[in-house]
């Protein structure tokens, strides 16, 4: 069993498949849910609009797009 740090908050954790600790993983799931809910009710918003209306950092939204979690067609 090896230890590592969460790449988001730096908290020490047991090394496993995720780069994030449990708390950061839950926060990310919540962010993804908020972005997806916004996208369901707003047709083709800009990246900046999604950021402003959800409060999710642009970098996080871009990462969700890169990972295929949400569509590139904002």
mmCIF file of the N, C-alpha and C atoms, coordinates in Angstrom:
data_MODEL
# 
_entry.id   MODEL 
# 
loop_
_atom_site.group_PDB 
_atom_site.id 
_atom_site.type_symbol 
_atom_site.label_atom_id 
_atom_site.label_alt_id 
_atom_site.label_comp_id 
_atom_site.label_asym_id 
_atom_site.label_entity_id 
_atom_site.label_seq_id 
_atom_site.pdbx_PDB_ins_code 
_atom_site.Cartn_x 
_atom_site.Cartn_y 
_atom_site.Cartn_z 
_atom_site.occupancy 
_atom_site.B_iso_or_equiv 
_atom_site.pdbx_formal_charge 
_atom_site.auth_seq_id 
_atom_site.auth_comp_id 
_atom_site.auth_asym_id 
_atom_site.auth_atom_id 
_atom_site.pdbx_PDB_model_num 
ATOM 1   N N  . UNK A 1 1  ? 0.851   -1.166 0.000   1.00 0.00 ? 1  UNK A N  1 
ATOM 2   C CA . UNK A 1 1  ? 0.000   0.000  0.000   1.00 0.00 ? 1  UNK A CA 1 
ATOM 3   C C  . UNK A 1 1  ? 0.901   1.235  0.000   1.00 0.00 ? 1  UNK A C  1 
ATOM 4   N N  . UNK A 1 2  ? 0.759   2.050  -1.045  1.00 0.00 ? 2  UNK A N  1 
ATOM 5   C CA . UNK A 1 2  ? 1.575   3.263  -1.125  1.00 0.00 ? 2  UNK A CA 1 
ATOM 6   C C  . UNK A 1 2  ? 0.692   4.499  -0.978  1.00 0.00 ? 2  UNK A C  1 
ATOM 7   N N  . UNK A 1 3  ? 1.313   5.583  -0.603  1.00 0.00 ? 3  UNK A N  1 
ATOM 8   C CA . UNK A 1 3  ? 0.593   6.833  -0.408  1.00 0.00 ? 3  UNK A CA 1 
ATOM 9   C C  . UNK A 1 3  ? 0.935   7.808  -1.519  1.00 0.00 ? 3  UNK A C  1 
ATOM 10  N N  . UNK A 1 4  ? -0.016  8.670  -1.815  1.00 0.00 ? 4  UNK A N  1 
ATOM 11  C CA . UNK A 1 4  ? 0.178   9.719  -2.813  1.00 0.00 ? 4  UNK A CA 1 
ATOM 12  C C  . UNK A 1 4  ? -0.650  10.918 -2.378  1.00 0.00 ? 4  UNK A C  1 
ATOM 13  N N  . UNK A 1 5  ? -0.562  11.978 -3.131  1.00 0.00 ? 5  UNK A N  1 
ATOM 14  C CA . UNK A 1 5  ? -1.354  13.161 -2.830  1.00 0.00 ? 5  UNK A CA 1 
ATOM 15  C C  . UNK A 1 5  ? -2.411  13.379 -3.910  1.00 0.00 ? 5  UNK A C  1 
ATOM 16  N N  . UNK A 1 6  ? -3.565  13.864 -3.494  1.00 0.00 ? 6  UNK A N  1 
ATOM 17  C CA . UNK A 1 6  ? -4.638  14.238 -4.419  1.00 0.00 ? 6  UNK A CA 1 
ATOM 18  C C  . UNK A 1 6  ? -4.104  15.347 -5.317  1.00 0.00 ? 6  UNK A C  1 
ATOM 19  N N  . UNK A 1 7  ? -4.291  15.213 -6.622  1.00 0.00 ? 7  UNK A N  1 
ATOM 20  C CA . UNK A 1 7  ? -3.778  16.216 -7.549  1.00 0.00 ? 7  UNK A CA 1 
ATOM 21  C C  . UNK A 1 7  ? -4.554  17.520 -7.494  1.00 0.00 ? 7  UNK A C  1 
ATOM 22  N N  . UNK A 1 8  ? -5.737  17.506 -6.909  1.00 0.00 ? 8  UNK A N  1 
ATOM 23  C CA . UNK A 1 8  ? -6.536  18.731 -6.831  1.00 0.00 ? 8  UNK A CA 1 
ATOM 24  C C  . UNK A 1 8  ? -6.291  19.490 -5.528  1.00 0.00 ? 8  UNK A C  1 
ATOM 25  N N  . UNK A 1 9  ? -6.402  18.821 -4.393  1.00 0.00 ? 9  UNK A N  1 
ATOM 26  C CA . UNK A 1 9  ? -6.302  19.514 -3.097  1.00 0.00 ? 9  UNK A CA 1 
ATOM 27  C C  . UNK A 1 9  ? -5.001  19.239 -2.365  1.00 0.00 ? 9  UNK A C  1 
ATOM 28  N N  . UNK A 1 10 ? -4.259  18.207 -2.784  1.00 0.00 ? 10 UNK A N  1 
ATOM 29  C CA . UNK A 1 10 ? -2.991  17.891 -2.147  1.00 0.00 ? 10 UNK A CA 1 
ATOM 30  C C  . UNK A 1 10 ? -3.089  16.997 -0.926  1.00 0.00 ? 10 UNK A C  1 
ATOM 31  N N  . UNK A 1 11 ? -4.303  16.606 -0.539  1.00 0.00 ? 11 UNK A N  1 
ATOM 32  C CA . UNK A 1 11 ? -4.485  15.746 0.628   1.00 0.00 ? 11 UNK A CA 1 
ATOM 33  C C  . UNK A 1 11 ? -3.824  14.394 0.396   1.00 0.00 ? 11 UNK A C  1 
ATOM 34  N N  . UNK A 1 12 ? -3.186  13.859 1.440   1.00 0.00 ? 12 UNK A N  1 
ATOM 35  C CA . UNK A 1 12 ? -2.546  12.558 1.329   1.00 0.00 ? 12 UNK A CA 1 
ATOM 36  C C  . UNK A 1 12 ? -3.612  11.467 1.304   1.00 0.00 ? 12 UNK A C  1 
ATOM 37  N N  . UNK A 1 13 ? -3.404  10.481 0.453   1.00 0.00 ? 13 UNK A N  1 
ATOM 38  C CA . UNK A 1 13 ? -4.372  9.394  0.312   1.00 0.00 ? 13 UNK A CA 1 
ATOM 39  C C  . UNK A 1 13 ? -3.647  8.125  -0.100  1.00 0.00 ? 13 UNK A C  1 
ATOM 40  N N  . UNK A 1 14 ? -4.335  7.008  0.035   1.00 0.00 ? 14 UNK A N  1 
ATOM 41  C CA . UNK A 1 14 ? -3.804  5.729  -0.417  1.00 0.00 ? 14 UNK A CA 1 
ATOM 42  C C  . UNK A 1 14 ? -3.827  5.733  -1.944  1.00 0.00 ? 14 UNK A C  1 
ATOM 43  N N  . UNK A 1 15 ? -2.725  5.350  -2.551  1.00 0.00 ? 15 UNK A N  1 
ATOM 44  C CA . UNK A 1 15 ? -2.622  5.335  -4.005  1.00 0.00 ? 15 UNK A CA 1 
ATOM 45  C C  . UNK A 1 15 ? -3.588  4.316  -4.591  1.00 0.00 ? 15 UNK A C  1 
ATOM 46  N N  . UNK A 1 16 ? -4.417  4.755  -5.502  1.00 0.00 ? 16 UNK A N  1 
ATOM 47  C CA . UNK A 1 16 ? -5.371  3.874  -6.188  1.00 0.00 ? 16 UNK A CA 1 
ATOM 48  C C  . UNK A 1 16 ? -5.537  4.374  -7.603  1.00 0.00 ? 16 UNK A C  1 
ATOM 49  N N  . UNK A 1 17 ? -6.539  3.959  -8.284  1.00 0.00 ? 17 UNK A N  1 
ATOM 50  C CA . UNK A 1 17 ? -6.690  4.296  -9.699  1.00 0.00 ? 17 UNK A CA 1 
ATOM 51  C C  . UNK A 1 17 ? -7.007  5.767  -9.953  1.00 0.00 ? 17 UNK A C  1 
ATOM 52  N N  . UNK A 1 18 ? -7.567  6.449  -8.993  1.00 0.00 ? 18 UNK A N  1 
ATOM 53  C CA . UNK A 1 18 ? -7.954  7.843  -9.170  1.00 0.00 ? 18 UNK A CA 1 
ATOM 54  C C  . UNK A 1 18 ? -6.822  8.777  -8.736  1.00 0.00 ? 18 UNK A C  1 
ATOM 55  N N  . UNK A 1 19 ? -6.764  9.925  -9.384  1.00 0.00 ? 19 UNK A N  1 
ATOM 56  C CA . UNK A 1 19 ? -5.797  10.944 -8.998  1.00 0.00 ? 19 UNK A CA 1 
ATOM 57  C C  . UNK A 1 19 ? -6.372  11.866 -7.922  1.00 0.00 ? 19 UNK A C  1 
ATOM 58  N N  . UNK A 1 20 ? -7.668  11.690 -7.610  1.00 0.00 ? 20 UNK A N  1 
ATOM 59  C CA . UNK A 1 20 ? -8.352  12.562 -6.665  1.00 0.00 ? 20 UNK A CA 1 
ATOM 60  C C  . UNK A 1 20 ? -8.762  11.806 -5.411  1.00 0.00 ? 20 UNK A C  1 
ATOM 61  N N  . UNK A 1 21 ? -8.798  12.529 -4.284  1.00 0.00 ? 21 UNK A N  1 
ATOM 62  C CA . UNK A 1 21 ? -9.303  11.955 -3.041  1.00 0.00 ? 21 UNK A CA 1 
ATOM 63  C C  . UNK A 1 21 ? -10.829 11.857 -3.138  1.00 0.00 ? 21 UNK A C  1 
ATOM 64  N N  . UNK A 1 22 ? -11.433 11.184 -2.189  1.00 0.00 ? 22 UNK A N  1 
ATOM 65  C CA . UNK A 1 22 ? -12.893 10.990 -2.203  1.00 0.00 ? 22 UNK A CA 1 
ATOM 66  C C  . UNK A 1 22 ? -13.650 12.320 -2.218  1.00 0.00 ? 22 UNK A C  1 
ATOM 67  N N  . UNK A 1 23 ? -13.203 13.268 -1.408  1.00 0.00 ? 23 UNK A N  1 
ATOM 68  C CA . UNK A 1 23 ? -13.877 14.561 -1.328  1.00 0.00 ? 23 UNK A CA 1 
ATOM 69  C C  . UNK A 1 23 ? -13.834 15.284 -2.679  1.00 0.00 ? 23 UNK A C  1 
ATOM 70  N N  . UNK A 1 24 ? -12.691 15.283 -3.328  1.00 0.00 ? 24 UNK A N  1 
ATOM 71  C CA . UNK A 1 24 ? -12.554 15.953 -4.624  1.00 0.00 ? 24 UNK A CA 1 
ATOM 72  C C  . UNK A 1 24 ? -13.322 15.203 -5.717  1.00 0.00 ? 24 UNK A C  1 
ATOM 73  N N  . UNK A 1 25 ? -13.376 13.873 -5.618  1.00 0.00 ? 25 UNK A N  1 
ATOM 74  C CA . UNK A 1 25 ? -14.146 13.093 -6.585  1.00 0.00 ? 25 UNK A CA 1 
ATOM 75  C C  . UNK A 1 25 ? -15.634 13.430 -6.482  1.00 0.00 ? 25 UNK A C  1 
ATOM 76  N N  . UNK A 1 26 ? -16.145 13.556 -5.263  1.00 0.00 ? 26 UNK A N  1 
ATOM 77  C CA . UNK A 1 26 ? -17.554 13.916 -5.065  1.00 0.00 ? 26 UNK A CA 1 
ATOM 78  C C  . UNK A 1 26 ? -17.831 15.323 -5.592  1.00 0.00 ? 26 UNK A C  1 
ATOM 79  N N  . UNK A 1 27 ? -16.905 16.246 -5.338  1.00 0.00 ? 27 UNK A N  1 
ATOM 80  C CA . UNK A 1 27 ? -17.067 17.617 -5.829  1.00 0.00 ? 27 UNK A CA 1 
ATOM 81  C C  . UNK A 1 27 ? -17.082 17.632 -7.356  1.00 0.00 ? 27 UNK A C  1 
ATOM 82  N N  . UNK A 1 28 ? -16.231 16.805 -7.978  1.00 0.00 ? 28 UNK A N  1 
ATOM 83  C CA . UNK A 1 28 ? -16.197 16.740 -9.432  1.00 0.00 ? 28 UNK A CA 1 
ATOM 84  C C  . UNK A 1 28 ? -17.500 16.158 -9.978  1.00 0.00 ? 28 UNK A C  1 
ATOM 85  N N  . UNK A 1 29 ? -18.029 15.139 -9.330  1.00 0.00 ? 29 UNK A N  1 
ATOM 86  C CA . UNK A 1 29 ? -19.312 14.565 -9.750  1.00 0.00 ? 29 UNK A CA 1 
ATOM 87  C C  . UNK A 1 29 ? -20.413 15.605 -9.677  1.00 0.00 ? 29 UNK A C  1 
ATOM 88  N N  . UNK A 1 30 ? -20.403 16.413 -8.621  1.00 0.00 ? 30 UNK A N  1 
ATOM 89  C CA . UNK A 1 30 ? -21.394 17.479 -8.484  1.00 0.00 ? 30 UNK A CA 1 
ATOM 90  C C  . UNK A 1 30 ? -21.243 18.519 -9.596  1.00 0.00 ? 30 UNK A C  1 
ATOM 91  N N  . UNK A 1 31 ? -20.001 18.874 -9.918  1.00 0.00 ? 31 UNK A N  1 
ATOM 92  C CA . UNK A 1 31 ? -19.752 19.835 -11.000 1.00 0.00 ? 31 UNK A CA 1 
ATOM 93  C C  . UNK A 1 31 ? -20.254 19.301 -12.335 1.00 0.00 ? 31 UNK A C  1 
ATOM 94  N N  . UNK A 1 32 ? -19.973 18.036 -12.607 1.00 0.00 ? 32 UNK A N  1 
ATOM 95  C CA . UNK A 1 32 ? -20.420 17.418 -13.858 1.00 0.00 ? 32 UNK A CA 1 
ATOM 96  C C  . UNK A 1 32 ? -21.940 17.421 -13.926 1.00 0.00 ? 32 UNK A C  1 
ATOM 97  N N  . UNK A 1 33 ? -22.588 17.091 -12.828 1.00 0.00 ? 33 UNK A N  1 
ATOM 98  C CA . UNK A 1 33 ? -24.055 17.085 -12.781 1.00 0.00 ? 33 UNK A CA 1 
ATOM 99  C C  . UNK A 1 33 ? -24.601 18.480 -13.076 1.00 0.00 ? 33 UNK A C  1 
ATOM 100 N N  . UNK A 1 34 ? -24.025 19.510 -12.455 1.00 0.00 ? 34 UNK A N  1 
ATOM 101 C CA . UNK A 1 34 ? -24.503 20.875 -12.673 1.00 0.00 ? 34 UNK A CA 1 
ATOM 102 C C  . UNK A 1 34 ? -24.341 21.307 -14.122 1.00 0.00 ? 34 UNK A C  1 
ATOM 103 N N  . UNK A 1 35 ? -23.203 20.973 -14.733 1.00 0.00 ? 35 UNK A N  1 
ATOM 104 C CA . UNK A 1 35 ? -22.976 21.335 -16.135 1.00 0.00 ? 35 UNK A CA 1 
ATOM 105 C C  . UNK A 1 35 ? -23.969 20.594 -17.029 1.00 0.00 ? 35 UNK A C  1 
ATOM 106 N N  . UNK A 1 36 ? -24.149 19.300 -16.797 1.00 0.00 ? 36 UNK A N  1 
ATOM 107 C CA . UNK A 1 36 ? -25.080 18.526 -17.627 1.00 0.00 ? 36 UNK A CA 1 
ATOM 108 C C  . UNK A 1 36 ? -26.510 19.040 -17.487 1.00 0.00 ? 36 UNK A C  1 
ATOM 109 N N  . UNK A 1 37 ? -26.921 19.407 -16.283 1.00 0.00 ? 37 UNK A N  1 
ATOM 110 C CA . UNK A 1 37 ? -28.267 19.949 -16.092 1.00 0.00 ? 37 UNK A CA 1 
ATOM 111 C C  . UNK A 1 37 ? -28.433 21.264 -16.846 1.00 0.00 ? 37 UNK A C  1 
ATOM 112 N N  . UNK A 1 38 ? -27.418 22.093 -16.817 1.00 0.00 ? 38 UNK A N  1 
ATOM 113 C CA . UNK A 1 38 ? -27.487 23.359 -17.549 1.00 0.00 ? 38 UNK A CA 1 
ATOM 114 C C  . UNK A 1 38 ? -27.589 23.104 -19.050 1.00 0.00 ? 38 UNK A C  1 
ATOM 115 N N  . UNK A 1 39 ? -26.795 22.165 -19.538 1.00 0.00 ? 39 UNK A N  1 
ATOM 116 C CA . UNK A 1 39 ? -26.796 21.869 -20.971 1.00 0.00 ? 39 UNK A CA 1 
ATOM 117 C C  . UNK A 1 39 ? -28.127 21.283 -21.439 1.00 0.00 ? 39 UNK A C  1 
ATOM 118 N N  . UNK A 1 40 ? -28.828 20.595 -20.556 1.00 0.00 ? 40 UNK A N  1 
ATOM 119 C CA . UNK A 1 40 ? -30.136 20.028 -20.913 1.00 0.00 ? 40 UNK A CA 1 
ATOM 120 C C  . UNK A 1 40 ? -31.163 21.115 -21.199 1.00 0.00 ? 40 UNK A C  1 
ATOM 121 N N  . UNK A 1 41 ? -31.024 22.259 -20.552 1.00 0.00 ? 41 UNK A N  1 
ATOM 122 C CA . UNK A 1 41 ? -32.043 23.300 -20.667 1.00 0.00 ? 41 UNK A CA 1 
ATOM 123 C C  . UNK A 1 41 ? -31.613 24.506 -21.502 1.00 0.00 ? 41 UNK A C  1 
ATOM 124 N N  . UNK A 1 42 ? -30.393 24.484 -22.012 1.00 0.00 ? 42 UNK A N  1 
ATOM 125 C CA . UNK A 1 42 ? -29.890 25.606 -22.805 1.00 0.00 ? 42 UNK A CA 1 
ATOM 126 C C  . UNK A 1 42 ? -29.193 25.066 -24.052 1.00 0.00 ? 42 UNK A C  1 
ATOM 127 N N  . UNK A 1 43 ? -29.736 25.400 -25.199 1.00 0.00 ? 43 UNK A N  1 
ATOM 128 C CA . UNK A 1 43 ? -29.210 24.885 -26.469 1.00 0.00 ? 43 UNK A CA 1 
ATOM 129 C C  . UNK A 1 43 ? -27.920 25.599 -26.866 1.00 0.00 ? 43 UNK A C  1 
ATOM 130 N N  . UNK A 1 44 ? -26.860 24.839 -27.011 1.00 0.00 ? 44 UNK A N  1 
ATOM 131 C CA . UNK A 1 44 ? -25.569 25.279 -27.519 1.00 0.00 ? 44 UNK A CA 1 
ATOM 132 C C  . UNK A 1 44 ? -25.018 26.556 -26.876 1.00 0.00 ? 44 UNK A C  1 
ATOM 133 N N  . UNK A 1 45 ? -24.871 26.566 -25.561 1.00 0.00 ? 45 UNK A N  1 
ATOM 134 C CA . UNK A 1 45 ? -24.299 27.754 -24.907 1.00 0.00 ? 45 UNK A CA 1 
ATOM 135 C C  . UNK A 1 45 ? -22.789 27.823 -25.144 1.00 0.00 ? 45 UNK A C  1 
ATOM 136 N N  . UNK A 1 46 ? -22.222 28.985 -24.959 1.00 0.00 ? 46 UNK A N  1 
ATOM 137 C CA . UNK A 1 46 ? -20.769 29.122 -25.071 1.00 0.00 ? 46 UNK A CA 1 
ATOM 138 C C  . UNK A 1 46 ? -20.126 28.587 -23.787 1.00 0.00 ? 46 UNK A C  1 
ATOM 139 N N  . UNK A 1 47 ? -18.850 28.328 -23.879 1.00 0.00 ? 47 UNK A N  1 
ATOM 140 C CA . UNK A 1 47 ? -18.094 27.866 -22.716 1.00 0.00 ? 47 UNK A CA 1 
ATOM 141 C C  . UNK A 1 47 ? -18.173 28.904 -21.597 1.00 0.00 ? 47 UNK A C  1 
ATOM 142 N N  . UNK A 1 48 ? -18.029 30.166 -21.951 1.00 0.00 ? 48 UNK A N  1 
ATOM 143 C CA . UNK A 1 48 ? -18.084 31.235 -20.963 1.00 0.00 ? 48 UNK A CA 1 
ATOM 144 C C  . UNK A 1 48 ? -19.463 31.315 -20.300 1.00 0.00 ? 48 UNK A C  1 
ATOM 145 N N  . UNK A 1 49 ? -20.516 31.119 -21.085 1.00 0.00 ? 49 UNK A N  1 
ATOM 146 C CA . UNK A 1 49 ? -21.870 31.136 -20.529 1.00 0.00 ? 49 UNK A CA 1 
ATOM 147 C C  . UNK A 1 49 ? -22.064 30.005 -19.525 1.00 0.00 ? 49 UNK A C  1 
ATOM 148 N N  . UNK A 1 50 ? -21.597 28.811 -19.855 1.00 0.00 ? 50 UNK A N  1 
ATOM 149 C CA . UNK A 1 50 ? -21.719 27.675 -18.936 1.00 0.00 ? 50 UNK A CA 1 
ATOM 150 C C  . UNK A 1 50 ? -20.972 27.987 -17.641 1.00 0.00 ? 50 UNK A C  1 
ATOM 151 N N  . UNK A 1 51 ? -19.787 28.537 -17.771 1.00 0.00 ? 51 UNK A N  1 
ATOM 152 C CA . UNK A 1 51 ? -18.997 28.916 -16.594 1.00 0.00 ? 51 UNK A CA 1 
ATOM 153 C C  . UNK A 1 51 ? -19.748 29.931 -15.737 1.00 0.00 ? 51 UNK A C  1 
ATOM 154 N N  . UNK A 1 52 ? -20.238 30.988 -16.359 1.00 0.00 ? 52 UNK A N  1 
ATOM 155 C CA . UNK A 1 52 ? -20.923 32.051 -15.612 1.00 0.00 ? 52 UNK A CA 1 
ATOM 156 C C  . UNK A 1 52 ? -22.194 31.564 -14.930 1.00 0.00 ? 52 UNK A C  1 
ATOM 157 N N  . UNK A 1 53 ? -22.940 30.715 -15.586 1.00 0.00 ? 53 UNK A N  1 
ATOM 158 C CA . UNK A 1 53 ? -24.234 30.289 -15.058 1.00 0.00 ? 53 UNK A CA 1 
ATOM 159 C C  . UNK A 1 53 ? -24.134 29.145 -14.044 1.00 0.00 ? 53 UNK A C  1 
ATOM 160 N N  . UNK A 1 54 ? -23.056 28.365 -14.109 1.00 0.00 ? 54 UNK A N  1 
ATOM 161 C CA . UNK A 1 54 ? -22.905 27.242 -13.173 1.00 0.00 ? 54 UNK A CA 1 
ATOM 162 C C  . UNK A 1 54 ? -21.875 27.509 -12.089 1.00 0.00 ? 54 UNK A C  1 
ATOM 163 N N  . UNK A 1 55 ? -20.958 28.431 -12.348 1.00 0.00 ? 55 UNK A N  1 
ATOM 164 C CA . UNK A 1 55 ? -19.885 28.693 -11.403 1.00 0.00 ? 55 UNK A CA 1 
ATOM 165 C C  . UNK A 1 55 ? -18.746 27.691 -11.476 1.00 0.00 ? 55 UNK A C  1 
ATOM 166 N N  . UNK A 1 56 ? -18.821 26.782 -12.438 1.00 0.00 ? 56 UNK A N  1 
ATOM 167 C CA . UNK A 1 56 ? -17.772 25.773 -12.615 1.00 0.00 ? 56 UNK A CA 1 
ATOM 168 C C  . UNK A 1 56 ? -16.607 26.422 -13.365 1.00 0.00 ? 56 UNK A C  1 
ATOM 169 N N  . UNK A 1 57 ? -15.366 26.258 -12.894 1.00 0.00 ? 57 UNK A N  1 
ATOM 170 C CA . UNK A 1 57 ? -14.223 26.862 -13.585 1.00 0.00 ? 57 UNK A CA 1 
ATOM 171 C C  . UNK A 1 57 ? -14.123 26.402 -15.053 1.00 0.00 ? 57 UNK A C  1 
ATOM 172 N N  . UNK A 1 58 ? -13.725 27.327 -15.910 1.00 0.00 ? 58 UNK A N  1 
ATOM 173 C CA . UNK A 1 58 ? -13.582 27.028 -17.339 1.00 0.00 ? 58 UNK A CA 1 
ATOM 174 C C  . UNK A 1 58 ? -12.649 25.843 -17.546 1.00 0.00 ? 58 UNK A C  1 
ATOM 175 N N  . UNK A 1 59 ? -11.554 25.802 -16.802 1.00 0.00 ? 59 UNK A N  1 
ATOM 176 C CA . UNK A 1 59 ? -10.588 24.699 -16.932 1.00 0.00 ? 59 UNK A CA 1 
ATOM 177 C C  . UNK A 1 59 ? -11.249 23.353 -16.643 1.00 0.00 ? 59 UNK A C  1 
ATOM 178 N N  . UNK A 1 60 ? -12.130 23.299 -15.662 1.00 0.00 ? 60 UNK A N  1 
ATOM 179 C CA . UNK A 1 60 ? -12.829 22.051 -15.335 1.00 0.00 ? 60 UNK A CA 1 
ATOM 180 C C  . UNK A 1 60 ? -13.757 21.650 -16.470 1.00 0.00 ? 60 UNK A C  1 
ATOM 181 N N  . UNK A 1 61 ? -14.491 22.620 -17.017 1.00 0.00 ? 61 UNK A N  1 
ATOM 182 C CA . UNK A 1 61 ? -15.406 22.325 -18.129 1.00 0.00 ? 61 UNK A CA 1 
ATOM 183 C C  . UNK A 1 61 ? -14.615 21.823 -19.328 1.00 0.00 ? 61 UNK A C  1 
ATOM 184 N N  . UNK A 1 62 ? -13.490 22.456 -19.608 1.00 0.00 ? 62 UNK A N  1 
ATOM 185 C CA . UNK A 1 62 ? -12.640 22.013 -20.719 1.00 0.00 ? 62 UNK A CA 1 
ATOM 186 C C  . UNK A 1 62 ? -12.132 20.590 -20.486 1.00 0.00 ? 62 UNK A C  1 
ATOM 187 N N  . UNK A 1 63 ? -11.813 20.267 -19.238 1.00 0.00 ? 63 UNK A N  1 
ATOM 188 C CA . UNK A 1 63 ? -11.356 18.910 -18.919 1.00 0.00 ? 63 UNK A CA 1 
ATOM 189 C C  . UNK A 1 63 ? -12.481 17.903 -19.131 1.00 0.00 ? 63 UNK A C  1 
ATOM 190 N N  . UNK A 1 64 ? -13.716 18.262 -18.757 1.00 0.00 ? 64 UNK A N  1 
ATOM 191 C CA . UNK A 1 64 ? -14.867 17.372 -18.977 1.00 0.00 ? 64 UNK A CA 1 
ATOM 192 C C  . UNK A 1 64 ? -15.045 17.107 -20.472 1.00 0.00 ? 64 UNK A C  1 
ATOM 193 N N  . UNK A 1 65 ? -14.852 18.141 -21.289 1.00 0.00 ? 65 UNK A N  1 
ATOM 194 C CA . UNK A 1 65 ? -14.958 17.983 -22.742 1.00 0.00 ? 65 UNK A CA 1 
ATOM 195 C C  . UNK A 1 65 ? -13.843 17.075 -23.245 1.00 0.00 ? 65 UNK A C  1 
ATOM 196 N N  . UNK A 1 66 ? -12.611 17.333 -22.804 1.00 0.00 ? 66 UNK A N  1 
ATOM 197 C CA . UNK A 1 66 ? -11.444 16.552 -23.235 1.00 0.00 ? 66 UNK A CA 1 
ATOM 198 C C  . UNK A 1 66 ? -11.614 15.071 -22.892 1.00 0.00 ? 66 UNK A C  1 
ATOM 199 N N  . UNK A 1 67 ? -12.185 14.800 -21.713 1.00 0.00 ? 67 UNK A N  1 
ATOM 200 C CA . UNK A 1 67 ? -12.369 13.421 -21.271 1.00 0.00 ? 67 UNK A CA 1 
ATOM 201 C C  . UNK A 1 67 ? -13.625 12.779 -21.864 1.00 0.00 ? 67 UNK A C  1 
ATOM 202 N N  . UNK A 1 68 ? -14.399 13.550 -22.626 1.00 0.00 ? 68 UNK A N  1 
ATOM 203 C CA . UNK A 1 68 ? -15.607 13.007 -23.252 1.00 0.00 ? 68 UNK A CA 1 
ATOM 204 C C  . UNK A 1 68 ? -16.780 12.894 -22.305 1.00 0.00 ? 68 UNK A C  1 
ATOM 205 N N  . UNK A 1 69 ? -16.715 13.561 -21.163 1.00 0.00 ? 69 UNK A N  1 
ATOM 206 C CA . UNK A 1 69 ? -17.792 13.502 -20.180 1.00 0.00 ? 69 UNK A CA 1 
ATOM 207 C C  . UNK A 1 69 ? -18.983 14.319 -20.667 1.00 0.00 ? 69 UNK A C  1 
ATOM 208 N N  . UNK A 1 70 ? -18.695 15.451 -21.318 1.00 0.00 ? 70 UNK A N  1 
ATOM 209 C CA . UNK A 1 70 ? -19.755 16.248 -21.935 1.00 0.00 ? 70 UNK A CA 1 
ATOM 210 C C  . UNK A 1 70 ? -19.379 16.500 -23.394 1.00 0.00 ? 70 UNK A C  1 
ATOM 211 N N  . UNK A 1 71 ? -20.361 16.906 -24.167 1.00 0.00 ? 71 UNK A N  1 
ATOM 212 C CA . UNK A 1 71 ? -20.166 17.115 -25.601 1.00 0.00 ? 71 UNK A CA 1 
ATOM 213 C C  . UNK A 1 71 ? -19.311 18.341 -25.871 1.00 0.00 ? 71 UNK A C  1 
ATOM 214 N N  . UNK A 1 72 ? -18.576 18.298 -26.963 1.00 0.00 ? 72 UNK A N  1 
ATOM 215 C CA . UNK A 1 72 ? -17.763 19.428 -27.382 1.00 0.00 ? 72 UNK A CA 1 
ATOM 216 C C  . UNK A 1 72 ? -18.629 20.555 -27.955 1.00 0.00 ? 72 UNK A C  1 
ATOM 217 N N  . UNK A 1 73 ? -19.858 20.258 -28.266 1.00 0.00 ? 73 UNK A N  1 
ATOM 218 C CA . UNK A 1 73 ? -20.732 21.232 -28.914 1.00 0.00 ? 73 UNK A CA 1 
ATOM 219 C C  . UNK A 1 73 ? -21.480 22.070 -27.895 1.00 0.00 ? 73 UNK A C  1 
ATOM 220 N N  . UNK A 1 74 ? -20.760 22.970 -27.263 1.00 0.00 ? 74 UNK A N  1 
ATOM 221 C CA . UNK A 1 74 ? -21.394 23.858 -26.283 1.00 0.00 ? 74 UNK A CA 1 
ATOM 222 C C  . UNK A 1 74 ? -22.086 24.986 -27.005 1.00 0.00 ? 74 UNK A C  1 
# 
